[in-house]
Amino acid sequence: MTADPQTTTAATPRSSVAVLLKQALRGEDSGLTHQCLAVDDDAVVRATVASLTPPEVSALLSFLSPRAGVLQPGGASVLAWLHALLVIHAGYLSSSQSAQAQLSSLHAAVSERLTTLPTLLSLQGRLDLVLKSTAETAASELGHPAVY
Protein backbone atom coordinates (compact mmCIF):
# COMPACT_ATOMS: atom_id res chain seq x y z
CA MET A 1 0.00 0.00 0.00
CA THR A 2 1.47 3.35 -1.00
CA ALA A 3 0.58 6.71 0.46
CA ASP A 4 -0.06 9.96 -1.32
CA PRO A 5 3.35 11.27 -2.56
CA GLN A 6 2.77 14.82 -1.37
CA THR A 7 1.66 13.69 2.07
CA THR A 8 4.59 11.32 2.43
CA THR A 9 7.30 13.72 1.32
CA ALA A 10 5.86 16.55 3.41
CA ALA A 11 5.60 14.36 6.51
CA THR A 12 8.94 12.57 5.98
CA PRO A 13 11.99 14.16 7.57
CA ARG A 14 14.48 15.04 4.84
CA SER A 15 17.20 12.99 6.54
CA SER A 16 15.24 9.78 6.02
CA VAL A 17 14.93 10.12 2.24
CA ALA A 18 18.09 8.03 1.83
CA VAL A 19 16.66 5.23 3.97
CA LEU A 20 13.34 5.28 2.11
CA LEU A 21 15.01 5.35 -1.31
CA LYS A 22 17.27 2.44 -0.44
CA GLN A 23 14.29 0.46 0.79
CA ALA A 24 12.33 1.31 -2.36
CA LEU A 25 15.19 0.30 -4.65
CA ARG A 26 15.83 -2.97 -2.84
CA GLY A 27 12.13 -3.82 -2.83
CA GLU A 28 11.60 -2.57 -6.40
CA ASP A 29 8.78 -0.38 -5.08
CA SER A 30 8.04 2.04 -7.90
CA GLY A 31 5.54 4.09 -5.91
CA LEU A 32 7.91 4.70 -3.01
CA THR A 33 10.76 5.45 -5.41
CA HIS A 34 8.60 8.10 -7.11
CA GLN A 35 7.81 9.61 -3.72
CA CYS A 36 11.48 9.85 -2.83
CA LEU A 37 12.31 11.38 -6.22
CA ALA A 38 9.71 14.08 -5.59
CA VAL A 39 12.18 15.64 -3.15
CA ASP A 40 13.84 18.52 -4.97
CA ASP A 41 16.17 19.92 -2.29
CA ASP A 42 19.62 19.78 -3.94
CA ALA A 43 21.47 19.10 -0.69
CA VAL A 44 19.14 16.20 0.16
CA VAL A 45 19.41 14.80 -3.37
CA ARG A 46 23.23 14.91 -3.31
CA ALA A 47 23.46 13.43 0.20
CA THR A 48 21.01 10.67 -0.63
CA VAL A 49 22.74 9.75 -3.90
CA ALA A 50 26.15 9.81 -2.19
CA SER A 51 24.93 7.26 0.38
CA LEU A 52 23.94 4.68 -2.25
CA THR A 53 25.87 1.43 -2.69
CA PRO A 54 26.86 0.23 -6.20
CA PRO A 55 23.87 -2.14 -6.52
CA GLU A 56 21.55 0.69 -5.46
CA VAL A 57 23.24 3.03 -7.96
CA SER A 58 22.52 0.52 -10.72
CA ALA A 59 18.92 0.12 -9.58
CA LEU A 60 18.38 3.90 -9.48
CA LEU A 61 19.97 4.33 -12.91
CA SER A 62 17.66 1.59 -14.24
CA PHE A 63 14.69 3.43 -12.75
CA LEU A 64 15.70 6.90 -13.98
CA SER A 65 16.96 6.11 -17.49
CA PRO A 66 13.62 5.39 -19.18
CA ARG A 67 12.05 8.41 -17.47
CA ALA A 68 14.78 10.87 -18.51
CA GLY A 69 13.89 10.79 -22.20
CA VAL A 70 10.16 11.35 -21.72
CA LEU A 71 8.36 14.61 -21.01
CA GLN A 72 6.26 14.06 -17.93
CA PRO A 73 5.22 15.86 -14.76
CA GLY A 74 8.13 15.88 -12.34
CA GLY A 75 10.62 15.54 -15.18
CA ALA A 76 12.87 18.25 -13.77
CA SER A 77 13.12 16.30 -10.53
CA VAL A 78 14.11 13.16 -12.42
CA LEU A 79 16.83 15.09 -14.21
CA ALA A 80 18.15 16.53 -10.94
CA TRP A 81 18.44 13.05 -9.45
CA LEU A 82 20.01 11.69 -12.64
CA HIS A 83 22.53 14.55 -12.70
CA ALA A 84 23.54 13.89 -9.09
CA LEU A 85 23.82 10.17 -9.78
CA LEU A 86 26.04 10.68 -12.83
CA VAL A 87 28.30 13.21 -11.12
CA ILE A 88 28.70 11.48 -7.76
CA HIS A 89 29.04 7.92 -9.05
CA ALA A 90 30.86 8.61 -12.34
CA GLY A 91 33.74 6.31 -11.42
CA TYR A 92 31.53 3.34 -10.69
CA LEU A 93 29.27 3.97 -13.67
CA SER A 94 32.19 4.20 -16.09
CA SER A 95 33.64 0.89 -14.90
CA SER A 96 30.44 -1.14 -14.56
CA GLN A 97 29.42 -3.26 -17.55
CA SER A 98 25.76 -3.29 -16.52
CA ALA A 99 25.76 0.48 -16.19
CA GLN A 100 27.33 0.87 -19.63
CA ALA A 101 24.23 -0.59 -21.33
CA GLN A 102 21.95 1.71 -19.34
CA LEU A 103 24.15 4.71 -20.10
CA SER A 104 24.09 3.84 -23.81
CA SER A 105 20.29 3.84 -23.86
CA LEU A 106 20.28 7.09 -21.87
CA HIS A 107 22.71 8.61 -24.36
CA ALA A 108 20.47 7.56 -27.25
CA ALA A 109 17.42 9.15 -25.60
CA VAL A 110 19.28 12.40 -24.92
CA SER A 111 20.66 12.48 -28.48
CA GLU A 112 17.18 11.95 -29.88
CA ARG A 113 15.81 14.81 -27.79
CA LEU A 114 18.69 17.06 -28.90
CA THR A 115 17.85 16.55 -32.57
CA THR A 116 14.56 18.37 -32.02
CA LEU A 117 16.15 21.34 -30.24
CA PRO A 118 16.87 23.52 -33.33
CA THR A 119 13.31 23.08 -34.58
CA LEU A 120 11.87 23.96 -31.18
CA LEU A 121 14.08 27.04 -30.88
CA SER A 122 12.97 28.19 -34.33
CA LEU A 123 9.35 27.65 -33.36
CA GLN A 124 9.89 29.58 -30.12
CA GLY A 125 11.33 32.50 -32.12
CA ARG A 126 8.32 32.55 -34.42
CA LEU A 127 5.94 32.35 -31.48
CA ASP A 128 7.71 35.28 -29.81
CA LEU A 129 7.29 37.34 -33.00
CA VAL A 130 3.58 36.50 -33.20
CA LEU A 131 3.03 37.40 -29.55
CA LYS A 132 4.91 40.67 -29.96
CA SER A 133 2.90 41.53 -33.07
CA THR A 134 -0.35 40.67 -31.27
CA ALA A 135 0.61 42.89 -28.33
CA GLU A 136 1.47 45.76 -30.67
CA THR A 137 -1.82 45.38 -32.55
CA ALA A 138 -3.87 45.27 -29.35
CA ALA A 139 -2.03 48.31 -27.96
CA SER A 140 -2.50 50.33 -31.14
CA GLU A 141 -6.22 49.49 -31.23
CA LEU A 142 -6.54 50.80 -27.66
CA GLY A 143 -4.47 53.86 -28.50
CA HIS A 144 -1.76 52.97 -25.99
CA PRO A 145 1.85 52.37 -26.87
CA ALA A 146 2.99 48.78 -26.37
CA VAL A 147 5.23 48.21 -23.36
CA TYR A 148 7.75 45.36 -23.45
Steps between C-alpha positions, in 0.01 A plus 500: 500500500647835400411836646436825322841631376442855619389387844793263536771740389356783709474281810834321447805659659749588227772295670304179448469534122816291459357220714168505314667507158726209587202302623304585185786399271564173681130415501447625143218719632426742218250705699737561790785575260284765330421651839867524589583653161240770563747656744666788318733640768845486335685432825267210585527360147882511506523352851255224417673408173841506671378245757401242237693175456599380149201263468268783606669734250428249224140460614446878510659543157269226367203684649601847377626421149166428331343802671773746396411492131127556548320826571290445808396680817791502742749466216725771641525305824599186311772693321632644827529152649657364181752786494601434861528128431722551195726753671540327836534144371682569171788270592279203573274563202792523258645169619180297534398288201134497603500877533657539156190354330272730699720800424494413129120500495499825699743652251276395211195659665686825568638508144152447360363786709788725389416449133171682555659797678572718191144456375356588840721808530389615155138446597554693824644792300199505270262480794677793667458706181129416480445590865688827459299586189175414680596722794586787266171462312295489820684804639453702182128416491468631857707806416771411751861440412614141550724443801752215491 
